[in-house]
């Protein structure tokens, strides 16, 4: 049963701005560092009607500003999988952008272990957590951090130019960076779902080897899509990118309709 707070706002972990009871699949979206669930709100109107978009709102972010930040990605994973279990059952693809790819992987693994394998793991604009290299933003000054946000083109310029807004943003961003700095990747069994990676051709935060390292999460069903643009390559191309995501969740049949995997699926 869907709770009202999770569906429309309030203090829940999940946001569903446009409920679609007849949807055949769910796209669970995890935001990048410093971002609220509302980053994905426009997507709810653009995504094909066969899919219901659900976004994660971590404590301290967006409508939950002022709440204590999560202490670990494990806390995020436990809370999100618990919240998902209270929603109507349907195939669920897990998508994360940038820092959001790390909890996306953990949530996909948790669903797999629980016998509810995701329809797909979809990740963008970040090297695999198994790839060498640490979070480069951990030691940046406030000025350097704001410069990085400007370079990545993911934050509106009016926010970066407003001292009041940047003072509200920086603690949220640093809390997320601290989560990543404390994270240690552990290998696990291959996922029982497709793994798809998306990256901008001009994104300087990723490398070909780092993107290819996502293959270890499912060597049998893995693909990388390189797309025009930088770190936020989907800006201005949301509709076409969402069509790409949905096609990767449910490849079209000869009749032109997507075939979604069953929610209760046995692992290969």
C-alpha positions as CSV (number, residue, x, y, z in Angstrom):
1,X,0.0,0.0,0.0
2,X,1.5,3.4,-1.0
3,X,1.7,5.9,1.8
4,X,0.5,9.4,1.2
5,X,3.7,11.0,2.4
6,X,5.8,8.9,0.1
7,X,3.5,9.5,-2.9
8,X,3.2,13.3,-2.6
9,X,5.8,14.7,-0.3
10,X,6.3,14.9,3.4
11,X,8.9,13.0,5.3
12,X,9.1,9.7,3.3
13,X,12.1,8.5,1.3
14,X,10.2,8.2,-2.0
15,X,8.5,10.7,-4.2
16,X,5.9,9.8,-6.9
17,X,4.6,13.0,-8.4
18,X,2.5,11.3,-11.1
19,X,1.1,8.0,-9.8
20,X,0.3,5.5,-12.6
21,X,-1.6,2.6,-11.2
22,X,-1.6,0.9,-14.6
23,X,2.1,1.3,-15.2
24,X,3.9,-1.9,-16.1
25,X,7.2,-0.9,-14.5
26,X,8.8,1.5,-12.1
27,X,11.9,3.6,-12.6
28,X,13.6,4.3,-9.2
29,X,15.9,7.4,-9.5
30,X,18.7,8.3,-7.1
31,X,20.0,11.9,-7.3
32,X,23.6,13.0,-7.6
33,X,25.6,14.7,-4.8
34,X,23.8,17.7,-3.2
35,X,20.7,17.3,-5.3
36,X,17.1,16.7,-4.1
37,X,14.6,14.2,-5.6
38,X,13.0,17.2,-7.4
39,X,15.8,17.0,-10.0
40,X,13.7,14.2,-11.5
41,X,10.3,15.8,-11.2
42,X,10.2,17.0,-14.8
43,X,10.9,13.4,-15.9
44,X,7.6,12.2,-14.4
45,X,5.7,14.1,-17.1
46,X,8.1,13.1,-19.9
47,X,8.5,9.4,-19.3
48,X,6.3,7.0,-21.3
49,X,3.0,6.1,-19.6
50,X,4.0,2.5,-19.2
51,X,6.5,3.5,-16.5
52,X,5.9,5.2,-13.1
53,X,8.8,7.4,-12.0
54,X,9.8,7.2,-8.3
55,X,12.6,9.4,-6.9
56,X,14.6,9.0,-3.7
57,X,14.7,12.0,-1.2
58,X,17.5,11.3,1.3
59,X,17.3,13.1,4.7
60,X,18.8,16.6,4.7
61,X,17.9,17.1,1.0
62,X,15.1,18.9,-0.7
63,X,11.8,18.7,1.2
64,X,13.7,17.0,4.0
65,X,16.2,19.8,4.5
66,X,17.3,20.1,8.1
67,X,16.9,16.4,8.9
68,X,20.1,14.6,9.9
69,X,22.0,13.4,6.9
70,X,22.3,9.6,6.4
71,X,25.3,8.1,8.2
72,X,26.1,5.6,5.4
73,X,25.0,4.3,2.1
74,X,23.9,1.2,3.9
75,X,21.3,3.3,5.8
76,X,20.1,4.6,2.4
77,X,19.8,1.1,1.0
78,X,17.9,-0.3,3.9
79,X,15.4,2.6,4.0
80,X,14.8,2.7,0.3
81,X,14.3,-1.1,-0.1
82,X,11.9,-1.0,2.9
83,X,9.9,1.8,1.3
84,X,9.8,0.0,-2.0
85,X,8.4,-3.1,-0.3
86,X,5.4,-1.0,0.7
87,X,4.6,0.0,-2.9
88,X,2.6,-2.0,-5.4
89,X,4.6,-4.8,-6.8
90,X,5.9,-4.2,-10.3
91,X,9.3,-4.6,-12.2
92,X,11.6,-1.9,-10.9
93,X,14.6,-0.6,-12.6
94,X,17.2,1.3,-10.5
95,X,18.8,4.4,-11.9
96,X,21.5,6.5,-10.4
97,X,23.3,9.6,-11.7
98,X,26.9,10.4,-10.7
99,X,27.2,9.8,-6.9
100,X,23.7,8.3,-7.0
101,X,25.2,5.3,-8.9
102,X,26.8,4.0,-5.7
103,X,23.5,3.5,-3.7
104,X,21.8,2.4,-6.9
105,X,24.2,-0.5,-7.1
106,X,23.7,-1.4,-3.4
107,X,19.9,-1.2,-3.8
108,X,20.0,-3.4,-6.9
109,X,22.1,-6.0,-5.0
110,X,19.7,-5.8,-2.0
111,X,16.7,-6.4,-4.2
112,X,18.5,-9.3,-5.8
113,X,19.3,-10.9,-2.4
114,X,15.6,-10.5,-1.4
115,X,14.4,-12.4,-4.4
116,X,13.0,-9.3,-6.1
117,X,15.7,-8.7,-8.8
118,X,15.5,-5.3,-10.5
119,X,14.4,-5.0,-14.1
120,X,17.8,-3.3,-14.7
121,X,20.6,-1.3,-13.1
122,X,21.0,1.9,-15.0
123,X,23.9,4.2,-14.1
124,X,25.3,7.4,-15.6
125,X,28.2,9.8,-15.4
126,X,30.4,7.9,-12.9
127,X,33.1,5.3,-13.1
128,X,32.3,2.0,-11.4
129,X,32.9,2.0,-7.7
130,X,35.3,-1.0,-8.2
131,X,37.5,1.2,-10.4
132,X,40.7,2.7,-8.9
133,X,40.6,6.2,-7.7
134,X,39.0,8.1,-4.8
135,X,36.5,11.0,-4.6
136,X,38.5,14.0,-5.9
137,X,36.1,16.5,-4.3
138,X,36.7,15.5,-0.7
139,X,39.5,18.0,0.0
140,X,38.2,21.0,-2.0
141,X,37.6,24.4,-0.5
142,X,34.1,25.9,-0.8
143,X,35.3,28.1,-3.6
144,X,36.8,25.1,-5.5
145,X,33.7,23.1,-4.9
146,X,31.4,25.8,-6.3
147,X,33.8,26.0,-9.3
148,X,33.5,22.3,-9.9
149,X,29.7,22.6,-9.8
150,X,29.8,25.4,-12.4
151,X,32.1,23.3,-14.6
152,X,29.8,20.3,-14.4
153,X,26.8,22.4,-15.5
154,X,24.4,20.6,-13.2
155,X,23.5,23.6,-10.9
156,X,21.6,26.6,-12.1
157,X,23.8,29.7,-12.3
158,X,21.4,31.8,-10.2
159,X,22.0,29.3,-7.3
160,X,25.8,29.5,-7.6
161,X,25.6,33.3,-7.8
162,X,23.5,33.7,-4.6
163,X,25.6,33.5,-1.4
164,X,22.5,32.5,0.6
165,X,21.6,29.6,-1.6
166,X,25.2,28.4,-1.8
167,X,25.5,28.4,2.0
168,X,22.4,26.2,2.1
169,X,23.8,23.9,-0.7
170,X,27.3,23.4,0.5
171,X,26.6,21.4,3.7
172,X,24.3,19.1,1.7
173,X,27.0,18.6,-0.9
174,X,29.7,18.0,1.7
175,X,27.6,15.5,3.5
176,X,27.2,13.5,0.3
177,X,30.9,13.7,-0.4
178,X,31.6,12.4,3.1
179,X,29.4,9.4,2.5
180,X,31.3,8.6,-0.7
181,X,34.7,9.1,1.1
182,X,33.6,6.6,3.8
183,X,32.3,4.0,1.2
184,X,34.3,0.9,0.5
185,X,33.4,-1.2,-2.5
186,X,32.9,-4.9,-1.9
187,X,32.6,-7.4,-4.8
188,X,29.4,-9.5,-5.0
189,X,27.7,-12.0,-7.2
190,X,26.7,-10.8,-10.7
191,X,23.3,-9.2,-10.8
192,X,20.4,-11.1,-12.3
193,X,19.5,-8.1,-14.5
194,X,20.9,-6.0,-17.3
195,X,23.5,-3.4,-16.5
196,X,23.5,-0.3,-18.7
197,X,25.9,2.6,-18.4
198,X,25.5,6.1,-19.9
199,X,28.1,8.8,-20.2
200,X,28.7,12.1,-22.0
201,X,31.4,12.1,-24.6
202,X,32.7,15.4,-23.1
203,X,32.5,14.3,-19.4
204,X,36.0,14.7,-17.9
205,X,35.0,13.0,-14.6
206,X,34.8,9.5,-16.3
207,X,37.3,7.3,-18.1
208,X,36.7,4.5,-20.6
209,X,38.3,2.0,-18.3
210,X,36.3,3.3,-15.3
211,X,33.0,3.0,-17.2
212,X,33.9,-0.5,-18.5
213,X,34.5,-1.6,-14.9
214,X,30.7,-1.7,-14.4
215,X,30.8,-4.9,-16.5
216,X,31.8,-6.9,-13.4
217,X,28.3,-6.3,-12.0
218,X,26.9,-8.5,-14.8
219,X,29.3,-9.6,-17.5
220,X,26.6,-11.5,-19.4
221,X,24.3,-8.5,-20.0
222,X,26.2,-5.3,-20.1
223,X,26.3,-2.3,-22.4
224,X,27.7,1.3,-22.5
225,X,26.0,4.2,-24.2
226,X,28.3,7.2,-25.0
227,X,26.1,10.2,-25.7
228,X,26.7,13.8,-26.8
229,X,27.4,16.2,-23.9
230,X,29.1,16.5,-20.5
231,X,28.4,15.3,-17.0
232,X,24.8,16.3,-17.2
233,X,24.5,15.2,-20.9
234,X,20.7,14.7,-20.6
235,X,20.0,18.4,-20.0
236,X,17.8,19.6,-22.8
237,X,17.5,16.0,-24.1
238,X,15.4,14.5,-21.3
239,X,12.7,13.0,-23.5
240,X,15.1,11.2,-25.8
241,X,17.2,10.0,-22.8
242,X,14.1,8.7,-21.0
243,X,13.1,6.8,-24.2
244,X,16.6,5.2,-24.2
245,X,16.2,4.2,-20.5
246,X,12.8,2.7,-21.1
247,X,14.0,0.8,-24.1
248,X,16.8,-0.6,-22.0
249,X,14.4,-1.6,-19.2
250,X,12.0,-3.3,-21.7
251,X,13.4,-4.0,-25.2
252,X,10.7,-3.7,-27.8
253,X,9.2,-6.8,-29.3
254,X,8.4,-7.4,-32.9
255,X,5.0,-5.8,-32.3
256,X,6.7,-2.7,-31.0
257,X,5.8,-3.1,-27.4
258,X,8.2,-3.4,-24.5
259,X,8.4,-6.7,-22.6
260,X,9.0,-6.0,-18.9
261,X,10.6,-8.8,-16.8
262,X,8.4,-10.3,-14.0
263,X,8.7,-8.8,-10.5
264,X,9.2,-12.2,-8.9
265,X,11.9,-13.7,-11.1
266,X,14.2,-16.5,-10.4
267,X,17.9,-15.8,-10.6
268,X,19.8,-17.5,-13.5
